[in-house]
Amino acid sequence: MYLSDLAYIDAAYDDTVETNAVESAGTIKEERQSLVHINWEKKRKEYCALKPIVDSQQHALVLATNVNFDCEFYAQFESIKLLNIDECYALSLKVRGTLLSIQTHQVTLLYRHIK
């Protein structure tokens, strides 16, 4: 076996390791996304107040009852803005012509996702 053969084997090994690392990272990302989706579905079922609502201006309003989970879930959206509703007893939103009243003791945070 010559030195050039060893160099070729090393290069092939490096390519394989790099390819495997990229594929693994892609798999991990996909698994994490599906896990987040599963967690979202689970939380959505657990908390009745957690529901995305689209108004006439196409703003998705999400009512959150779990601070830690929602911050983690919505971290992927850059356009999330946090609206402080602590001082309000009830928040009324006009959604597609209907009035939705939300009591603050049922809702911890209100997120607005501006598209």
trRosetta pair geometry for C-beta under 8 A, 3 or more apart (Angstrom, degrees):
i j d omega theta_ij theta_ji phi_ij phi_ji
1 5 4.9 -115 -167 75 83 145
1 6 6.7 89 150 -50 114 87
2 5 4.8 109 57 -2 71 101
2 6 7.5 -133 102 -2 46 84
3 6 5.6 -52 -155 34 39 113
3 7 6.5 41 148 -21 68 103
4 7 5.5 -49 -148 34 36 114
4 8 6.5 39 151 -21 64 103
5 8 5.7 -54 -152 34 32 112
5 9 6.4 32 151 -19 65 105
6 9 5.6 -53 -147 36 33 112
6 10 6.3 36 152 -20 66 104
7 10 5.7 -52 -149 35 31 113
7 11 6.4 32 153 -20 64 106
8 11 5.8 -54 -148 35 31 111
8 12 6.3 29 154 -17 65 107
9 12 5.8 -56 -147 38 30 111
9 13 6.3 32 153 -21 64 107
10 13 5.6 -57 -149 36 29 112
10 14 6.3 31 154 -21 65 105
11 14 5.7 -52 -149 34 31 112
11 15 6.5 32 153 -18 63 105
12 15 5.8 -53 -151 35 32 112
12 16 6.5 33 152 -19 64 106
13 16 5.7 -56 -151 36 32 112
13 17 6.3 31 153 -19 67 106
14 17 5.8 -54 -146 37 31 110
14 18 6.2 29 156 -18 65 107
15 18 5.8 -56 -146 38 29 110
15 19 6.1 30 155 -19 65 108
16 19 5.7 -55 -145 38 28 111
16 20 6.2 28 156 -17 64 108
17 20 5.8 -57 -148 39 28 111
17 21 6.2 31 153 -23 64 107
18 21 5.6 -54 -148 34 30 113
18 22 6.5 29 154 -18 65 104
19 22 5.9 -55 -150 36 30 109
19 23 6.3 26 154 -15 65 109
20 23 5.7 -57 -145 41 31 110
20 24 6.0 34 155 -22 66 108
21 24 5.7 -53 -145 36 28 112
21 25 6.3 30 154 -21 63 105
22 25 5.8 -53 -149 34 30 111
22 26 6.5 31 152 -18 63 105
23 26 5.7 -54 -151 36 32 113
23 27 6.3 33 152 -19 65 106
24 27 5.6 -54 -148 37 32 112
24 28 6.2 33 153 -20 66 105
25 28 5.7 -52 -146 36 31 112
25 29 6.3 33 153 -21 64 105
26 29 5.7 -54 -149 34 31 112
26 30 6.3 29 154 -17 65 106
27 30 5.7 -55 -148 38 31 110
27 31 6.2 30 154 -18 66 107
28 31 5.7 -55 -145 38 30 111
28 32 6.1 31 155 -21 65 107
29 32 5.8 -55 -147 36 29 110
29 33 6.4 29 154 -20 64 105
30 33 5.7 -54 -148 35 30 111
30 34 6.4 25 155 -14 65 106
31 34 5.9 -57 -148 39 30 107
31 35 6.1 33 151 -23 65 108
32 35 5.5 -53 -146 36 31 114
32 36 6.3 35 153 -21 65 102
33 36 5.7 -51 -148 34 31 111
33 37 6.4 33 151 -19 63 105
34 37 5.4 -51 -148 36 35 115
34 38 6.3 38 151 -21 66 102
35 38 5.6 -50 -147 35 32 111
35 39 6.3 32 152 -17 65 105
36 39 5.6 -54 -147 39 31 112
36 40 6.2 36 151 -24 65 105
36 73 6.3 145 -167 -120 106 80
37 40 5.5 -51 -148 33 31 115
37 41 6.4 30 153 -17 64 103
38 41 5.8 -54 -150 36 31 110
38 42 6.3 32 151 -19 65 107
39 42 5.5 -55 -146 37 32 113
39 43 6.1 28 156 -16 67 107
39 69 7.1 -152 155 -153 118 114
39 73 7.4 -150 99 -85 115 113
40 43 5.9 -56 -144 40 28 107
40 44 6.0 32 154 -25 64 108
40 73 6.0 116 -88 -133 101 139
41 44 5.5 -52 -143 34 29 114
41 45 6.5 25 157 -15 62 105
42 45 6.0 -61 -155 37 28 106
42 46 6.2 26 150 -20 65 110
43 46 5.4 -55 -142 38 35 112
43 47 6.0 -8 171 16 72 108
43 50 6.1 -37 136 85 91 172
43 66 6.3 -103 -150 30 125 143
43 69 5.7 167 -103 147 154 155
44 47 7.0 -71 -134 55 20 79
44 50 5.3 -127 -117 101 55 116
44 51 7.4 95 -151 -87 94 60
46 50 7.9 30 70 22 73 134
47 50 4.1 69 93 -7 112 112
47 65 4.5 -169 -150 40 143 132
47 66 6.6 -144 -42 -17 153 103
48 51 7.7 -16 165 -34 46 112
49 63 4.9 -96 158 121 85 124
49 64 7.9 46 113 141 100 2
49 65 5.1 97 68 -47 119 120
49 102 7.5 101 -148 -144 111 110
49 106 5.2 168 -82 151 148 102
49 107 5.6 -151 170 -85 142 81
50 62 7.1 13 -161 -177 68 87
50 63 6.0 -142 -106 86 34 75
50 64 6.1 45 -111 -113 91 44
50 65 5.9 -97 -55 11 96 97
50 66 7.7 -16 -76 14 134 94
51 62 7.3 -164 89 -137 26 60
51 63 6.1 7 40 36 66 103
52 60 5.0 -15 -164 -169 106 107
52 61 7.1 142 -156 70 51 42
52 62 5.0 -21 -95 -91 70 87
52 113 8.0 -20 -136 23 111 130
53 60 7.0 139 65 -157 39 54
53 61 4.7 -25 60 60 96 96
53 62 7.6 174 16 -77 71 39
53 63 7.8 37 -3 -15 112 98
53 93 7.3 103 99 116 149 146
53 95 5.3 -44 167 -130 126 150
53 100 7.2 -84 -138 11 168 168
54 58 6.1 -7 -167 -134 105 44
54 59 7.2 155 -145 69 57 35
54 60 5.6 -27 -89 -95 75 67
54 61 7.8 175 -81 15 26 75
54 95 7.8 110 80 -155 33 104
54 96 8.0 51 92 -43 69 111
55 58 7.4 -93 70 -20 60 15
55 59 5.5 -7 39 51 103 88
55 61 6.7 48 -23 -11 106 115
55 93 7.2 -113 -80 169 128 107
55 94 7.1 80 -140 95 122 64
55 95 5.1 -100 -99 -120 83 68
55 96 6.8 -148 -138 -35 50 65
56 96 6.6 145 -59 -86 81 52
58 115 5.7 -63 133 40 109 129
59 112 5.8 -9 176 -165 118 98
59 113 7.0 157 -169 70 65 55
59 114 5.9 -19 -122 -102 96 61
59 115 7.3 -156 -102 8 47 85
60 112 7.5 145 78 -160 53 47
60 113 4.2 -11 62 55 105 111
60 115 7.4 78 -4 -37 97 103
61 93 6.4 -157 97 -150 174 161
61 95 7.6 -111 35 -91 133 122
61 110 6.7 -14 -168 -172 96 97
61 111 7.3 154 -158 81 46 56
61 112 5.8 -17 -104 -105 70 71
61 113 7.9 -155 -72 21 25 76
62 70 7.6 168 125 -145 126 122
62 74 7.7 -178 67 -81 152 132
62 110 7.5 152 78 -161 50 50
62 111 4.5 -13 61 61 100 106
62 112 7.9 -174 22 -80 75 26
62 113 6.7 48 -8 -15 112 108
63 102 6.4 -152 -117 -132 139 150
63 107 5.1 -72 -166 -124 104 120
63 109 8.0 158 -161 86 44 52
63 110 6.1 -20 -108 -110 62 73
63 111 8.0 -156 -72 25 19 76
64 67 7.1 104 133 -88 123 41
64 69 8.0 -171 -161 77 111 90
64 70 4.1 12 -142 -77 143 163
64 107 7.2 86 61 -161 43 80
64 108 5.8 -65 104 63 80 96
64 109 4.5 -13 63 65 114 95
64 110 7.3 -172 21 -85 84 24
64 111 6.0 56 -19 -11 121 107
65 106 7.2 -56 -99 162 116 58
65 107 6.4 -92 -84 -124 76 43
65 108 5.4 116 -138 2 36 104
66 69 4.2 20 115 30 122 116
66 70 5.8 142 83 -19 71 94
66 108 7.2 131 -37 28 14 145
67 70 6.2 -71 -147 40 21 104
67 71 6.2 19 163 -19 64 111
67 108 5.7 -103 -58 136 88 146
67 109 6.3 105 -103 -17 78 129
68 71 6.1 -58 -148 34 25 109
68 72 6.5 21 157 -15 62 110
69 72 5.9 -64 -156 39 30 110
69 73 6.1 23 154 -17 69 111
70 73 5.5 -54 -139 40 33 109
70 74 5.7 11 168 -1 69 114
70 109 6.6 -170 86 63 154 132
70 111 6.8 -159 171 -34 126 138
71 74 6.5 -64 -133 49 21 95
71 75 6.4 47 156 -54 59 95
72 75 5.9 -35 -154 -6 27 118
73 76 7.5 -58 165 15 40 101
74 77 5.3 -49 -168 35 72 109
74 80 4.8 86 165 -86 120 163
74 111 6.1 -122 -107 -145 166 159
74 113 7.6 -132 -140 -83 114 108
77 80 4.7 94 96 -36 110 102
77 113 5.9 -40 168 -129 158 108
79 113 6.2 84 95 -162 97 60
79 114 4.8 -116 161 62 119 80
79 115 7.2 140 92 -87 157 24
80 111 5.6 -26 -158 -164 104 113
80 112 7.3 142 -154 72 54 46
80 113 5.7 -26 -97 -97 71 72
81 111 7.4 140 69 -160 44 62
81 112 5.1 -22 61 62 94 98
81 114 6.6 28 1 -9 114 113
82 109 6.5 -49 -147 -164 97 117
82 110 7.9 118 -162 74 54 56
82 111 6.5 -37 -103 -106 57 68
83 109 7.9 130 59 -175 65 71
83 110 4.7 -41 65 84 110 104
83 111 7.4 174 15 -102 88 19
83 112 5.9 63 -26 -13 118 110
84 87 7.2 43 135 6 101 94
85 88 4.8 -54 -169 38 78 116
85 91 5.3 -41 -145 -58 136 136
85 104 6.0 -162 129 -111 103 105
85 107 7.0 -2 81 104 142 118
85 109 7.7 144 27 -140 104 33
85 110 5.3 63 -16 3 133 122
86 104 7.1 112 -131 -162 30 139
88 91 5.2 74 119 -68 148 83
88 104 6.0 155 90 -63 74 128
89 103 7.4 -32 157 -143 65 68
89 104 6.1 -116 -159 5 26 118
90 101 5.4 4 175 -172 123 97
90 102 6.5 156 -160 74 70 44
90 103 5.5 -35 -103 -99 88 52
90 104 6.8 -123 -81 -20 37 82
91 101 7.4 154 77 -154 42 49
91 102 4.8 -18 59 59 91 101
91 104 7.1 95 -15 -70 96 82
91 107 7.6 -69 27 62 124 150
91 110 6.9 -73 91 -59 173 154
92 99 5.8 -12 -167 -169 106 99
92 100 7.0 151 -155 76 54 47
92 101 5.3 -19 -99 -98 79 72
92 102 7.7 180 -81 17 32 73
93 99 7.5 149 74 -155 41 51
93 100 4.8 -20 61 60 92 102
93 102 7.2 24 0 -5 106 113
94 97 7.3 16 -179 -98 92 12
94 98 7.4 157 -156 75 55 33
94 99 6.0 -28 -101 -98 65 65
94 100 7.8 175 -89 17 17 79
95 98 5.7 -31 72 64 77 84
95 99 7.9 137 25 -105 73 17
95 100 5.4 13 14 -7 120 122
102 106 6.7 -125 -173 70 79 113
102 107 5.3 22 164 -14 121 145
102 110 7.9 124 91 -86 157 121
103 106 4.9 77 74 8 92 106
103 107 7.2 149 84 7 48 94
104 107 6.0 -80 -138 57 37 88
107 110 6.5 35 159 -62 132 85
